Amino acid sequence: MRKVFRITLGVVLVLIGLIGGLIPIFQGWMFGIPGLIILSEYFPPVKRLVDWGQAKWDAQKARMTGKPTASRTPPPPPPSEGRS
């Protein structure tokens, strides 16, 4: 019963978020994002979408603060061949 309630709540929040995206004075993302987070616990495609968004958020935050993220560290320089 709890699982059905949480899935229904997630779907309702996503629908409110979609409607909010169409109405200029209503902030739809405030409902859509929590709805997706709730649904990601039960649906793997939504989980991949939330993980992708989290990775993008982390990369942007690292870019703004100047700190590299663990997954986006620059590769080491290629080894020199002994030529100068």
N, C-alpha and C positions, 0 to 999 in steps of 0.2 A: 504494500500500500504506500509506503514511504517513497519507493522508487517511482511509482506512477505519479505521485504528487510532485516530486522534484523534476521529472521529465515534463510534466504539464506546466509547471512554473517556468522552466527554461524556455519552452515553446512560446508561452504567453509573453515573456520578457522580450524574446527575439521579435515577435510580431509587433509589440509596442515600439520596439526600437526601429523596425522598418517603417511603421506609420510615422514615428517621430522624425525620420529622415525626410519625409515628404512635407511635413508641416514646418514652416520656417521658424516659428517661435518655440518649438518643442525640441529638446535635446534628445534625440533618439539613441545616441551612443551610450548614454547613461543607463539605458535599459538593455540594449542589445549585447553589450560586452558581458555583463553579469549573466545574461541568459546563455550566451555561448560557453562561458566558463562552467555553468551548471550542466549543460548538455555534453560537455567534453568528457565528463565522468562516465558517460554511458555510450557515446558514439565515437568510434575511432577517427572518422574523417573530421569531425569537429575538433577532436583532440589535436590532430595534425595542424588544423587551422590556428588553434590557440597557441600551439607551440611555435608555429611560424611567426605569429604576431609577437610573441614574447621575445623571440630571437631578434626580430627587427627593432623592438623597443630597446632591448639591451644594447644593440649595436648603435642605435641613435644616441642613447644616453652616454655610452662610452665615447662616442665622437664629440659630444658636447663637453664632457668633462676632461677629455684628453687621455683617458685611461683605456688601454686595450682590453678587449674581452678575452676570455679564455679560449673561445672557439675561433676568434678572428685575429690571432696573433700573426704578425708578418712572418713569412718564411725566412729561414736563414739565408745569408748570401751564398752564392755558388762558390765552390772551392776554386782558388786560383791555380793556374796551370804552371806557375813558376816563372812566368814572363813578367818583366817589369816595363 
